[in-house]
Amino acid sequence: MKREIIQTKDGSTSILLPDWNETYHSKFGAIQEAKHVFIKNGLSLFSGESVSILEIGFGTGLNAFITYLEAKNSGQTINYTGVEAYPVSGEDALKMNYVSELDANSSEEIFLKMHQATWNEKVELDSNFTLEKQNKKFQEISDEEKYDLIYFDAFGFRVQPELWSLEIFQTMFKALKPNGILVTYACRSSIKNAMKEAGFEVEKLNGPPGKREMLRARKL
C-alpha cells in the first residue's frame, strides 16, 4: 500500500495511507497526540514504578521513543512490547523528524536502534529500557496478565473496525495484569461498549488537540 510522509500541525511528521485517507498519527499533531493520550493519561499513572507496556501498532516508533525519553528522565524501568502486523520500512521510519522535534539529539542512536532491532527478539536499549517488536496480527496475541499498560494505537474504526471488536478487547483484558490500564485516542460508543462487555471499567477523558474525547479503560 502506498505511503506518503506528511507534516502534522505541531511540526512533527507522520505517514499517510492515501488509499484509506488514514494517517498513523493525528494530523493535528503527532507528538502532541502521543504525549497526551499515552504519556499523560497512561504512563504517568505509574510514576516511579517498573512498567510492562504493550503497544498495539508499533508503527513509526513514536510512542516507544517518547516513552523511552520519559523513562530516561525519570529513571523508570520499562519493558516495552510493540506489536505490528505490517512494519513500516526502515527507510520511511528514518524520515520521521521525531529526534529533532523532541530535542532529543543525544538519543538519536536509540531511535535508530528501535528500528534496526530484529523482530521477535527482546533487546536492551539501555539499562532501564528493553524492547521487543513482535511481527504478528493483534488477533494472535495470547499473553495473560503480562502487562501493566496498553497503548492501543490501531488504525481507526472507519478503516479497520475489526481491530476495535469485543474479541480484540477480550484479548487485551486477558493480557493486562489486575488494575492494568488501556488508553486509546478513540471515543466511539461502540468501542466503549465493547470494552465494557470485555470486563473493563471505562472512562471518557479530554482528547488531544483536534479531538474532543478519548478513552481510558481499567481492568479491576
N, C-alpha and C positions, 0 to 999 in steps of 0.2 A: 504494500500500500504506500502511496506517495506521501512523503513527509516534507514539511517546509519549516524552516526556522523563523520565528516571529519574535517581535519585541512587545512585551506587555506594558501596561500603563505605569508600572513602577520602575521601568527601565530594564528589568530582568527578562531573559529570553524564555521561550517555551517552544514546543513543537506543535504544529497544526497538521491535522489529517484532512486535507481538502475534500476527499470523497465523503467524509462524515460531517464535515464542518465542526470538528471536535478538536479541542486542544488538550494537551497534557496538564496544563495548569490554567488558572483563571487569567483571562485577557485583561482583567483589571489590576493584575499584579501577581506574578508567580511567587515571588519571595514573600510578599505581604500575606498571601493566602496560606502558604506553608507555615509561617510563624504564628498566624492567628489560630488556624484550625488545629495543627498538630503539636505545636510547642506550647502556646498559651493555654489552650484548652485540653491538652493531653499530657505532655511530658512534665509540665510544671506541677502537676498534681503529685509527682513522685520525687519532689525535691530532696536531694541528699541520699536517695535510695539507689541500689543497684537495680536496673530495669532491663527486662527482656522485651524487645519490641518486634512485632510482626508488621511489615508494611505490605498492603495489598496493592500492588502496582509499583514496582521499583522505578520504572520509567527512566527519567533523566538523572536520577540520583539526588535531586534537590532536597527531598525530605531527609534522606540519610545524611547528607552533607551538613545541613543545618543542625541536625541532631548531634552530629559529631562536634560541631563548633560549640554548641551549648554544653556538651559533656566536658569538652576541653577546658572551658571557662570555669565550670563548677567542680570538676574533679569527679563527676559522677561516672559510674561504670555502666556501660551499655553493651548489651548483647543484641545485635540487630540482624533480623532476617528479612530480606526483601524478596517477594515472590513476583515473578514476571513471566508471562507465557510467551510474549513476543518482544525480546530485548531490543532496546534502542542500539543502533550501531555505535561502535566506539567513535567513529568519525563525527556523527551527529552529537553525541554526548559531549565531546570536547569542544563543540562550537557554543555550548552554553556559557554564559558570562557570569556564572554564579560566584566564582572566586573573586573577581573584581568588584561586583555589585555588593558582596558581603564584606568587602575589605578584608579578605582572608588570604592574602598572598602567601603568608607563612604556612598555610595549609594546602596550597595548590597540589603538592605531591599526594596528599591524602585523597583529594578528589580524583586525581589520575589513578591512584591505586584502586579506588572503588570500582572504576570502570574496567580496569585491567585485571581485576581479580577473577580467578577461574570460577565458573559457575558450579554450584552444588558442592563447594568446598568452603569450610569456615577459615577465614583469615584474620589475623590480628593486625589491625591498622596501627594501633599503639597500645600501651599498657592498660588502657581502660576502655577500649572500643574494639569489639570483634564484629565482623560482617560475614554473613552467608547469603549469597544470592542464589535463589532456587529457581531454576527454569522449568516451570510447570504451570498448569492451569489452576485457578483458585479452587475449583471443584476437587482437585486432587490432594488438598491439604488434609492431613489426618492427625495432626498434633492434638494432644489432650492436656489441658491445664499446664501449658508451657509458657504462656506469655502474660506479662502484666498489662501491656498496652498494645492496641492495634491501631495503626494508621490505615483507615480504609479509604484508599485513593484510586479506586477503579474509574474507568471511563463512565460518563454519565448514563443515567437511566434511559435517556432518549435514544442512545445508540446501542447500548448493551443492557437491556432490562434484566436479562438472565443473571447478571452479576449482582443484582440487588434483590434476590429472591429469598424466600423463607429458608430454602435449603442452604444457601450461602451463609445466612446469619446463624443458622444452627451449627454450621461448621465453625464459624467464628466464636460462638458461645462455648463450644467444646474446647477450642484452642486456648481460651483465656483461663487464667487462674481465678479462684474466687476473689471477688472485689476488683477484678480486672476491668479495664476501660477500653472502649472503642470510640474513636472520634472520626467524623467524616464531614466533608463540606456540604453534603446533601441534606435536604429537608423536605422531601416529598412525603405526603401522608401514607402512601403505600409502603414506602421504605420504613417509616416509623412503625407502622402496623406489623410489618414482617419482623422487625427487631423485637417488638413486644411479644409476638407469638413465639419467637425463638427462646424467650425467657428473660430478655433484658429489661431493665428499668431505663426508660428513655427520657431525655430532657432536650428541649429546644434552647439554643443559645444564640446570641447575636452572631451574625455571619461576618465573613471577611469583607473588605471593600467590594462593592458590586453585588453582594448577596445579602439578603435581609436576615436569614437564619441558617443555622447548621444544627447537626445532631450530635449528642454525646450519649452513649449507652454504657450501662454498668451491669456486670454480672454479679448479682448478690449471692 
